[in-house]
Amino acid sequence: MKISHFLRQYEQGIREFREIRLQSADLAQSVLVALNLQGSKLIGINFNRAFLTKSNFTHTQLNWSDFTYAKLSEAIFNYADLTKANLTGAFMVRSQFIKSQLSGANLSHVNLAKGDLTEVNLCGASLYRVNLRGANMNKSNLNWSNFQEARLSGANMRECSAYQGNFTRSFMKEVNLTNSNLVEANLSGARLSGANLQEANLQRANFQGARLCRVNFRDADLRGANFQGADLEMANLTGAILDNTNLSQANLSGANLAHTNLNNSCLDRTILPETLHKIMNVDINNNLNYYSFNIFLEAS
């Protein structure tokens, strides 16, 4: 379909444009509210700064498309292909991306608060300073993605996979990461107070300097993780596996370490909980080649 014909039909009040082809079309700064473009081929289309609120892009091909600073609140992108798309600065509050493909896409500075990204593929995507507060990201693929300084507070990320994901200095208060895979993820300097990481796989993850007050690590796998200088006050580490973990200079005051395995972990200048019943049945292998006993106990 030619762009002129498409725009003329829109001006006549037509909003149904299913399965059309507008590849590499230039619709920058267009006002196209409540469009239905389901099943269309829009590869490489330019929607830079376009106004597309409540539009439907379900099953649409949008590879390499440009949505930079577009207005897309309540838009629907379910099952859409946005591989390598540029959505920098887009406003997408309450938008839907269920099972959509966003691998390698740029979502830096995007506002996706309260969006639905269930089972979305964001492998290798850039989400620098993205706003995903209160979003649903269950079972999403976040492997190798960049979430530096992202706003993720209150997001539901159960069973997601974020292998080697970068969450440096991100805001993740009360985020739900139950049963998630964050092996070798970087969460240094992140703020996760009140987050739920129960039964998560966090092997070799980096939590250096992170704020982890009241975080639930119950039955989590933390083998080889780095908690140097992290604040774990009142954290729940019941049943967690902490073999070869670096807890040097970490604050564990008030933390629950019941049934925790700390074999070969580094506790150099670590602040441990004073209440003895909380650390009963702790399994500690006193390997003097790695262990350090410069430990501070929580003040009474």
C-alpha positions in Angstrom: 0.0 0.0 0.0 1.3 3.5 -0.8 1.7 5.9 2.1 -0.5 8.5 0.4 -3.4 6.0 0.1 -2.9 4.8 3.7 -3.0 8.4 5.1 -6.0 9.3 2.9 -8.0 6.3 4.3 -7.0 7.2 7.8 -8.3 10.8 7.3 -11.6 9.3 6.1 -11.9 7.5 9.5 -10.7 4.1 8.6 -8.7 2.4 11.3 -8.6 -1.2 10.1 -5.4 -1.9 8.2 -4.8 -5.6 8.8 -2.0 -7.4 6.8 -0.8 -4.4 4.9 2.7 -3.7 3.6 4.4 -0.4 4.4 8.0 -1.5 4.6 10.6 1.3 5.1 7.8 3.9 5.0 8.4 7.3 6.6 5.6 8.2 9.1 7.6 10.2 11.4 5.6 12.6 13.7 2.3 11.2 12.3 -0.8 11.2 14.5 -2.3 7.8 14.0 -4.4 6.9 17.0 -6.0 3.5 17.5 -4.7 1.9 14.4 -5.3 -1.8 13.8 -2.2 -3.1 12.0 -2.4 -6.8 13.0 -0.4 -9.1 10.8 1.1 -6.3 8.8 4.7 -6.1 7.4 6.2 -2.8 8.5 9.9 -3.8 8.4 12.1 -0.7 8.8 9.2 1.7 9.1 9.9 5.1 10.6 7.5 6.1 13.4 9.9 8.6 15.0 7.9 10.8 17.4 4.6 9.5 16.0 1.5 9.5 18.1 0.2 5.9 18.1 -1.7 5.5 21.4 -3.9 2.4 21.6 -2.8 1.0 18.3 -2.7 -2.7 17.7 0.5 -4.3 16.2 -0.3 -7.9 17.1 1.7 -10.4 14.9 3.2 -7.5 13.0 6.7 -7.5 11.5 8.5 -4.5 12.8 12.2 -5.5 12.5 14.6 -2.6 12.4 11.7 -0.1 12.9 12.1 3.3 14.5 9.8 4.3 17.3 12.2 6.8 18.9 10.2 9.1 21.3 6.9 7.8 19.9 3.7 7.9 22.0 2.5 4.4 22.4 0.6 4.2 25.7 -1.8 1.2 25.8 -0.5 -0.1 22.5 -0.6 -3.8 21.8 2.5 -5.6 20.4 1.7 -9.2 21.3 3.6 -11.7 19.2 5.1 -8.9 17.2 8.7 -9.1 15.8 10.6 -6.0 16.9 14.1 -7.5 16.5 16.7 -4.7 16.4 14.0 -2.0 16.6 14.8 1.4 18.1 12.3 2.5 20.8 14.6 5.0 22.6 12.6 7.4 24.8 9.2 6.0 23.7 6.2 6.5 26.1 4.6 3.0 26.4 2.7 3.0 29.7 0.4 0.0 30.1 1.4 -1.4 26.6 1.5 -5.1 25.9 4.4 -7.2 24.5 3.2 -10.7 25.3 5.5 -13.2 23.6 7.0 -10.5 21.4 10.5 -10.6 19.9 12.7 -7.7 21.0 16.1 -9.3 20.8 18.8 -6.7 20.2 16.3 -3.8 20.4 17.0 -0.5 22.0 14.6 0.5 24.8 16.8 3.0 26.6 14.8 5.6 28.5 11.5 4.0 27.5 8.6 4.3 29.9 6.9 0.9 30.1 5.5 1.2 33.6 2.7 -1.4 34.3 3.3 -3.0 30.9 2.7 -6.6 30.2 5.9 -8.3 28.8 5.0 -11.9 29.7 7.4 -14.3 27.9 9.0 -11.5 25.9 12.4 -12.1 24.3 14.7 -9.3 25.2 17.9 -11.2 24.6 20.8 -8.8 24.1 18.5 -5.7 24.3 19.5 -2.3 25.7 17.2 -1.1 28.5 19.4 1.6 30.0 17.3 3.6 32.4 14.1 2.0 31.3 11.0 2.4 33.5 9.4 -1.0 34.1 7.9 -0.3 37.5 5.0 -2.6 38.2 5.4 -4.4 34.9 4.7 -8.1 34.3 7.8 -9.9 32.9 7.0 -13.5 33.9 9.2 -16.1 32.0 10.9 -13.4 29.9 14.3 -13.9 28.2 16.7 -11.2 29.5 19.9 -13.0 28.7 22.8 -10.6 28.1 20.5 -7.6 28.3 21.5 -4.2 29.7 19.3 -2.9 32.5 21.8 -0.4 33.9 20.1 2.2 36.2 16.7 0.7 35.2 13.5 1.3 37.3 12.1 -2.1 38.0 10.5 -1.6 41.5 7.5 -3.8 42.0 8.0 -5.7 38.7 6.9 -9.3 38.5 9.8 -11.2 36.9 9.1 -14.8 38.1 10.9 -17.5 36.2 12.8 -15.1 34.0 16.2 -15.9 32.6 18.8 -13.1 32.8 22.1 -14.9 32.3 24.9 -12.4 32.4 22.3 -9.6 32.5 23.6 -6.2 33.6 21.5 -4.6 36.4 24.2 -2.3 37.7 22.8 0.5 39.9 19.2 -0.5 39.0 16.2 0.2 41.3 14.6 -3.1 42.0 12.7 -2.6 45.3 10.2 -5.4 46.0 10.8 -7.0 42.6 9.7 -10.6 42.3 12.5 -12.8 40.8 11.3 -16.2 42.3 12.7 -19.2 40.5 14.6 -16.9 38.1 18.0 -17.6 36.5 20.5 -14.8 37.1 23.7 -16.8 36.7 26.7 -14.4 36.4 24.4 -11.4 36.4 25.8 -8.0 37.5 23.7 -6.4 40.2 26.5 -4.3 41.8 25.1 -1.2 43.4 21.5 -2.3 42.8 18.8 -1.5 45.2 16.7 -4.6 45.9 15.2 -3.9 49.3 12.3 -6.2 50.0 12.8 -8.2 46.7 11.9 -11.9 46.4 14.6 -14.1 45.0 13.4 -17.4 46.6 14.8 -20.5 44.8 16.6 -18.3 42.2 19.8 -19.4 40.6 22.3 -16.7 41.4 25.6 -18.6 40.9 28.5 -16.2 40.4 26.2 -13.2 40.5 27.8 -9.9 41.5 26.0 -8.0 44.3 29.0 -5.9 45.3 27.8 -2.8 47.2 24.1 -3.7 46.6 21.3 -2.8 49.0 19.6 -6.1 49.9 17.7 -5.3 53.1 14.9 -7.7 53.8 15.5 -9.6 50.6 14.2 -13.2 50.5 17.0 -15.5 49.3 15.3 -18.6 50.8 16.7 -21.8 49.1 18.5 -19.7 46.5 21.7 -21.0 44.9 24.4 -18.4 45.6 27.5 -20.4 44.9 30.4 -18.2 44.0 28.4 -15.0 44.3 30.0 -11.7 45.3 28.4 -9.8 48.2 31.4 -7.7 49.1 30.2 -4.6 51.0 26.5 -5.4 50.4 23.8 -4.5 52.9 21.9 -7.7 53.8 20.3 -6.5 57.0 17.3 -8.6 57.9 17.7 -10.7 54.7 16.3 -14.2 54.7 19.0 -16.7 53.6 17.3 -19.8 55.1 18.5 -22.9 53.2 20.6 -20.9 50.7 23.7 -22.4 49.2 26.6 -20.0 49.8 29.6 -22.2 48.9 32.6 -20.1 47.9 30.7 -16.9 48.4 32.4 -13.6 49.0 30.7 -11.9 52.0 33.6 -9.7 53.0 32.6 -6.4 54.6 28.9 -7.3 54.1 26.3 -6.4 56.7 24.3 -9.4 57.8 22.8 -8.0 61.0 19.4 -9.4 61.7 19.7 -11.8 58.8 18.3 -15.4 59.0 21.1 -17.9 58.2 19.3 -21.1 59.4 20.3 -24.3 57.5 22.6 -22.2 55.3 25.8 -23.7 53.7 28.8 -21.4 54.0 31.5 -23.8 52.9 34.7 -22.0 51.9 33.1 -18.6 52.0 35.0 -15.4 52.8 33.7 -13.6 55.9 36.5 -11.0 56.3 35.1 -8.1 58.4 31.6 -9.4 57.9 28.9 -8.2 60.3 27.0 -11.3 61.4 23.7 -11.6 63.3 24.2 -11.9 67.1 21.0 -13.8 67.7 22.4 -17.4 67.9 19.2 -19.2 67.2 19.1 -17.7 63.7 22.4 -19.3 62.8 21.8 -22.7 64.4 22.5 -25.7 62.1 24.8 -23.5 59.9 27.3 -25.7 58.0 30.7 -23.9 58.0 33.8 -25.6 56.6 36.8 -23.9 58.4 39.1 -23.8 55.4 41.9 -21.5 56.7 43.3 -21.0 53.3 40.2 -19.0 52.3 38.4 -18.3 55.5 39.1 -15.0 57.4 37.8 -14.6 61.0 38.0 -10.8 61.3 34.3 -10.8 62.0 32.2 -8.1 63.7 29.1 -9.2 65.6 25.9 -7.2 65.5 25.8 -4.8 68.5 23.4 -5.8 71.2 
